[in-house]
Amino acid sequence: KVKYELPAAVAGLALFSTVGLPAIIKNAVITEADLDKLDPADINWFDRPVIYNQARGRTSSIGTSDIFLNSSLISPVLLALDKKLRKNWIELVSMYLVTHAINNTIFLGAVSSVRRVRPLAYNSYLTVSERTGDAKTNSFYSGHVSNAAASTFFLVKVFTDYHHIKGWKRIALYGVASAPPVLIGTYRLRAGRHFRSDVIAGFLVGATCGIMVPE
């Protein structure tokens, strides 16, 4: 099983990073003329406040969200500290890559189907150059949050299954797993990269993949 899943997952992730994601970024273009058509009133009441985030700290928020994302992606390495889990490392690596391959496939389908302008494009405090260009209409949903949730929930799912941890202890561990994607989502909101609903959707998709693929 692994001999099929592992190369398929690697191939899928390679295609996503070299073909799928660059295509999304390139095609998610907004021009200066498009800015005149944007009306904050068209955004639902739940998401609208994000539009008015100030420009201050935007760049640092993006950098911080990237740091938390990268940390989340490598977090399953902690499973290697467990002797019981270490015996099945090739199966776990394969399963982890499959989790992200499926998660990224869902993400690709979503951003390819839904054209949603990022909050920062509505923000008049930013310069026109910051509000226009590539990767400005792929707000739905947050890939950063989704990938982080897939990683941390995968870690907890595998660990608790192997050690038969259930009840409140398991719930508490999933609470810990929620912290990185929630923090990332907070910084993506501050950066004007996503609306609240984008972050929530990303969290739900990533967490579902992190749990259901191992299951």
C-alpha positions in Angstrom: 0.0 0.0 0.0 2.8 2.4 0.9 4.6 1.8 -2.3 1.7 3.3 -4.2 0.6 6.0 -1.7 4.0 7.5 -1.1 5.0 8.2 -4.7 1.5 9.3 -5.5 1.5 11.8 -2.6 4.9 13.1 -3.5 3.9 13.5 -7.2 0.7 15.3 -6.1 2.5 17.7 -3.8 5.2 18.4 -6.5 2.5 19.2 -9.1 0.7 21.4 -6.6 3.8 23.4 -5.7 5.3 23.7 -9.3 2.1 24.0 -11.4 -1.1 24.4 -9.4 0.0 27.1 -6.9 1.9 29.3 -9.4 -1.1 29.2 -11.7 -3.4 30.3 -8.9 -1.2 33.2 -8.0 -0.7 34.3 -11.6 -4.4 34.1 -12.4 -5.7 35.8 -9.2 -4.9 39.3 -10.6 -6.7 42.5 -9.7 -6.0 45.8 -11.5 -6.2 49.5 -10.5 -9.4 49.7 -12.5 -10.9 46.9 -10.5 -10.4 48.8 -7.3 -13.0 51.3 -8.3 -15.6 48.5 -8.4 -14.9 47.3 -4.9 -17.5 48.3 -2.3 -17.1 47.3 1.4 -20.8 47.3 1.7 -20.9 44.2 -0.5 -19.1 42.2 2.2 -21.1 40.5 4.9 -21.2 42.0 8.4 -19.1 39.2 9.9 -16.2 39.7 7.5 -16.4 43.4 6.9 -14.4 44.7 9.9 -11.3 43.0 8.6 -11.2 45.4 5.6 -10.4 48.3 7.9 -7.2 46.8 9.4 -4.5 49.4 9.3 -1.4 49.1 7.2 0.8 49.2 10.3 2.4 45.8 11.1 1.0 44.2 7.9 4.4 43.0 6.6 5.5 41.6 10.0 2.2 39.8 10.4 2.8 38.0 7.1 6.3 37.0 8.2 5.0 35.8 11.6 2.2 33.7 10.0 4.9 32.1 7.7 7.0 31.2 10.8 4.1 29.5 12.5 3.1 27.7 9.4 6.6 26.3 8.8 6.8 25.2 12.5 3.4 23.5 12.1 4.4 21.6 9.0 7.4 20.0 10.7 5.6 19.4 14.0 4.8 15.7 13.2 8.5 15.1 13.4 7.8 15.0 17.2 6.3 11.6 16.6 9.8 10.3 16.0 10.5 10.7 19.7 8.1 8.0 20.4 9.7 4.5 20.1 6.3 2.9 19.5 5.6 5.2 16.5 9.1 5.2 15.2 8.8 1.6 14.2 6.2 2.6 11.6 7.9 5.7 10.3 7.6 4.9 6.6 3.9 4.4 6.9 3.5 7.5 9.0 5.5 9.6 6.5 3.4 8.2 3.7 0.2 9.0 5.5 1.3 12.5 6.4 2.1 13.3 2.8 -1.2 11.8 1.6 -2.9 14.1 4.2 -1.4 17.2 2.7 -1.9 16.0 -0.9 -5.6 15.7 -0.3 -5.7 18.9 1.7 -4.0 20.8 -1.1 -6.2 19.2 -3.7 -9.3 20.5 -1.9 -7.7 23.9 -1.6 -6.8 24.0 -5.3 -10.4 23.2 -6.1 -11.7 25.9 -3.8 -9.5 28.8 -4.9 -10.0 27.8 -8.6 -13.7 27.9 -8.2 -14.2 30.9 -5.9 -12.9 34.4 -6.9 -12.9 36.4 -3.7 -10.9 39.6 -3.4 -8.5 39.8 -0.4 -9.5 42.3 2.3 -6.4 44.4 1.7 -7.6 45.3 -1.7 -10.4 47.3 -0.1 -8.1 49.0 2.3 -7.5 52.6 1.2 -4.7 53.0 3.8 -2.6 50.9 1.6 -0.9 52.0 -1.7 -2.4 51.0 -5.0 0.6 48.8 -5.7 0.0 46.9 -2.5 -3.7 46.4 -3.3 -3.2 45.3 -6.9 -1.3 42.6 -8.8 -1.0 38.8 -8.5 -2.6 36.7 -5.7 -5.2 39.3 -4.8 -8.4 37.4 -5.7 -7.7 34.0 -4.0 -8.8 34.9 -0.5 -11.1 31.9 -0.1 -9.9 30.0 1.8 -6.8 30.3 3.9 -4.2 27.8 2.7 -1.9 28.8 5.6 -4.5 27.9 8.2 -5.5 24.8 6.4 -2.0 23.3 6.1 -1.2 24.2 9.7 -4.4 22.5 11.0 -3.8 19.4 8.8 -0.3 19.1 10.3 -1.1 19.6 14.0 -4.4 17.6 14.0 -2.6 14.8 12.2 0.0 14.8 15.0 -2.6 14.5 17.7 -4.7 12.0 15.8 -1.8 9.6 15.3 -0.4 10.0 18.8 -3.8 9.5 20.6 -4.7 6.6 18.4 -1.4 4.7 19.0 -1.7 5.3 22.8 -5.4 4.8 23.0 -5.9 8.3 24.6 -9.6 9.2 24.8 -12.0 11.4 26.6 -11.0 14.8 28.0 -7.3 14.1 27.5 -7.8 13.7 23.8 -10.0 16.8 23.7 -7.3 18.8 25.5 -4.6 17.6 23.0 -6.8 18.7 20.1 -7.2 22.1 21.9 -3.4 22.4 21.8 -3.4 21.4 18.2 -5.8 24.2 17.4 -3.4 26.9 18.8 -1.0 27.1 15.8 -3.7 27.4 13.1 -5.7 29.9 15.2 -2.6 32.0 15.7 -1.8 31.9 12.0 -5.4 32.9 11.2 -5.1 35.8 13.5 -2.0 37.1 11.8 -3.5 36.5 8.3 -6.4 38.7 9.4 -4.1 41.4 10.6 -2.2 41.3 7.3 -5.4 41.7 5.4 -4.8 38.5 3.5 -8.1 36.8 4.5 -11.5 37.4 5.9 -12.7 35.6 9.0 -14.8 33.1 7.1 -11.7 32.2 5.0 -9.8 31.4 8.2 -12.6 29.4 9.6 -13.1 27.4 6.4 -9.3 26.7 6.2 -9.3 25.5 9.8 -12.2 23.1 9.2 -10.9 21.7 6.0 -7.3 21.2 7.4 -8.5 19.7 10.7 -10.8 17.3 8.9 -8.0 16.1 6.6 -5.6 15.8 9.6 -8.1 13.5 11.4 -9.9 11.6 8.6 -6.9 10.5 6.5 -5.3 8.7 9.4 -8.7 7.4 10.5 
